[in-house]
Amino acid sequence: MTTTPELSREQRDAVMVERYSDGETLDAIGQSFGITRERVRQIVAKVGGTNAEESRKNRIAAREAVRKAAHDAFLTEYGDLARQMAKRGVTRPDAVLKLQALYPAIDVDLAEDVLRESSIVFDKYQAEDIFSKEVIAAGIWYLLGSDLSLAPDFAYAAVHLDLEVLTELQAVLSSTEVDGSDIATILGIIGAAQRHVTENPGASITRKRYDALREELVGAMGLVSKQGATPWPPTHQTVMKRFHGWNDALETMGIGTSSHGRSKGLLKFSREGYAAAVREFCGQMSSEALKPTIERYDAWVKLEIAAGRNRPSGASVRNLYGTWLDAVRSVQE
């Protein structure tokens, strides 16, 4: 709390007006004098009148101008680097750490404020940062085997599962509520699914079915992490982000692609058509100082269609790029 020396009433009132003109809040001034914010407002209105209010607005505007100039200067010097890092999937905190390490004189607080308020779309902490690509694929094998109601094939798993994958899965699952017997069963089902596909090449699982089984089994099997981390099997968004598409993941694993699964959407729109739509939308959001969210994109698409310009839906964009953030990052300059 700010303290003040003994002052006459006139001196005290003048100090209040001056401090308010400097941009200090009514609450802060009232606390230092032991009176309410409403009493301070009355004194300022009586003694300072409109001049105090106008002076306060001008001082606040001046400080905001200084702040904006500092932000603009930072973006001029480091904005391009930040955008390049964002396009490579770097998170905002990691971008700040990189800049701090390479440019020691940088103002870290300023960097955090500027990048937080900027239109640059940084990556968020993703489950694929936790799971390897092989363990992500193992989740598909497990849910495929569950969908087919396959009994665990421990012998096939012992022979064919890579030790690194088996070890990593054990580590991932040991942090959940399952016990050693459950882990062995899961590994056995993965082995059974892999064997089944070698004998039945057309076997497949749709993204919708994967989601339904995942929602059912994560809770029922106790696969939720005790530490609150992202549970395994990972979400289909994680699968698509790592493999660049659902069918791409299945093809990479040697699983047949289902005719019922959604295609990546290139029949109606070309990839450039997708990129152009996202780029134009992001440009409009930037001009309006708005965040380019998928909800706003869907509303924009409706307006575009009403104006006779066909655009891919938000769901189609997300399906093509894996995630909405990836789509936005792909068109960042």
C-alpha positions, 0 to 999 in steps of 0.5 A: 500500500502506498503511504502519504505524508500528512497533508491539508485537505486541499493538498490531499485533494490536489494529490488525488487529482494528480495521481488520477491524471497520471493513470492510477486507479481510484481503488489504489488512491483510495487505499493509500488515503484510507477512503473508498474509491467512490469518495476519491471519484467524488473528490476528483470530479469536484476538484479536477473535473473534466480536465483530470479525466482528459489528462488521465485518458491522454496519459493512458493513451501515451503509455499504450502508444509506447507499449504498441511501439515496443510490440511493433519493434519486437515483431519487426525484429523477431516476427519472421523467426517466430512465424517460421518456428510456428510453422515447424510446430514449435509451441509459444513457450518454446519459441520464447526459450529459443529466442532467449537462448540465441538473443540473450538481450531479449526482454522475455516478458515483452516476448511472451506478451507480444507472441501471446497477443500476435496472430501467429498460431503456435502449436500446442502441447500434443499427445504425439509429443508423449507417444512415439509413432509406433505406439500411436500405431499400436493403439490402432492395432489394439482397437482393431483387435477389440473391434474384431473381438480377437482373443489375445495371441501372446505367442504372435506378440512375443515373436513379432512385436518389436522390443522397443515398442513393447517396452514403451507400451509397458511404460505408458500403460504402467502409469494407468490403472491397469495391472500386469495381467491387463497389460499382457492382454492388451499386448496379446490383442495387438499381436492378434490383430497383426496376425489377423491382418496378415491372413485377412488383408481386407480387415480395417477400422473406420475413424468413427469406429475407432473413436467409439471404441476408444471412448468405451475402452479408455474408461472401462479398461482403466487406461486413464493416466493417474497423472492426468496425462493424455490417455492411450490409445491416442485420439484420432486427431493425434493419429492423423497429425502424425500420419497426415491422414487416417487412411494414410495411417492404415496404409502405412501399417499395412491395414486395408482402408475402409470404403466407409472412411472419409476421404481426404476431400480432394475430389471436390477441391484441389489442395490449392483450393483448400489453401486458398480458402484458409489463406483468405479467411486468415487474411480477413481475420487478421484485418479484423484483429480476430483469432482465426478459429474454426467456428469463425471459419464455418461462419465465413464459409456460409457467407462465402457460399451465399455470395456464390463462392464455394468453399470447403467446410471446416470439417473437410479442412481439418480432415485434410490437414489433420488439425485446424491449427495445422491448416492455419499454420500451413498458410502463415507467411 
